[in-house]
Amino acid sequence: MAENDTIKLLRECDAGVEMGISSIDEVKDCVNAEPFRKLLIDCKEEHEKLEREIRTLLRKHGDEGKDPNPMLKGMSWIKTNFKMLMEENDKTVADLMTDGCNMGVKSLSKYLNEYKAADEQSKDIAKRLITLEERLAVDIRCYL
């Protein structure tokens, strides 16, 4: 059961980290303030480091990971593009990214609680990803 929970938690982290990377890629070129853009780029790099770590662990368990839910990813893309079409500015990007970070924290926290038998290494990755999302949401508040 512990291995099963470990794989499930790692899959959710994999989907979450991929969603974060994709979201940052969608908006970073629309940001005007250079410090804001740097925050996004730095956060993306941290996501990519976690992604490599997650995928290494998944391979050790003989698993290929999990892509983000296509419906969720599509709805996120539509929301982002619609909002950016209406008003492309740093405030809109900060609003979208804050919503995304909050959703990521919420879902990862849920999975962390759901897969209690996961190994400590996988739990640590989930906690680091949650912290990364929380930190970005706080760091970009000044652009809201």
N, C-alpha and C positions, 0 to 999 in steps of 0.2 A: 504494500500500500504506500509506503514512503516513497518508493521509486515512482509510482504512478502519480502521486501528488507533486513530486519534484518535476516530472516532465510536464504536467499540466500547468504548474506555475511558470516554468520556463517558457512554455508556449505562449502564455498570456503576456509575459514580459517581452517576448519576441515581437508579438503583434503590436504591443504598446510602443515599443521603441521604434518600430518601423513607421507607425502612425505619426510619432513625434518628428522623425526625420522628414517624412513626406510633408507634414504641415509647415515645418520651417522652410523647406525648399519652395513651397507655394507662395510664401509671403516675403521672404528676405529681400528680394529685389525691389519690393514696393516701399521699403523703409527709407525715409529721408535722413533721419538722425543717425550719424555714423556710430555713436555709442550703442544705440539700440541694435543696429545691424550686427555689431560686434558681439553683443550679448547673444543674439540668435545664432550666429556662426559658432561661437564657443560652445553653446548648448548643443548644437547639432554634432559637434566633434565629440562631446561627452556621450551623447546618444550612440554615436558610431562605435566608440570604445566599448560601451556596454553591449551593443549588438554583437560585436566580435566575441566577447566573453560568453554571452548567452548561446550563440551558435556553436561555440566550441563545446560547451557543456551538453547541449542538445545532441551533438554528434556522438559524444561519449556514451550517451544513452540510446544511441541508434535512432534518433528522431530528427526530422527535417525542420521542425519549427512550425510556426503558424503565421499565415498572412493575416493582416487586419481584415475584419468583416467587410466584404465588398460593399454592402449596403451602407454601412457606417462611413466607410471611406468615401463613397460617392456622395452621400449627403453632406459630409464635411466639405468636399470639393465644391459642391453647389452653393453651400452657405458662404464659403470663403469668397468665391468668385462673384456672387450676387452682392455681398456687402462691399467688396472692393470696387465693383462697378458703380455702386451708389456713391461711395465716398472713399477714395483711395488716399489714405493718410496714415500717419503713425498711430493715431488714436484707434482707428479701425483695426489695424494689425494687432495692437496691444490688446484690444477687446477680444478679438478672435483667438489669439494665443492664450490669453488668460482662461477663456472658456475651455479650450483644449487641454490646458494643464490641469484645470480643476476636474475635468472628466477623467483624465488619465490617473490622477491621484485617487479619485473615487473608485474607479474600476480596479486599479492595482491593489488598493487597500482591501477591497472586497475579496479578491483572489488570494491575497496573503492570509486573510482570515479563513477562507474556504479550504485552502490546501495546507492545513496545519501540519500534516505529516511530511511536508517537503523538507529536504535537507537544508541545513543552515546556510550553505553557500548560495543556494537558490533564493532563500528568504532574504539574504543580504543583498543580492542583486536587485530584488524587487524593492527593498527599502531604499537602496541607492537611487533607483529610478524615480521613486516617489519623491525623494529629497530633491533630485534634479528638477523635477516638474514644479515642486513647491517653490524652489529658489527662483526659477525663471518667472513664475507668476508674481513674486514679490519684487524682483528686480525691474520688471517692466511697468509697475504701477505708475511710475512717474510719467508714462506716455499715455495713460488712459484719459 
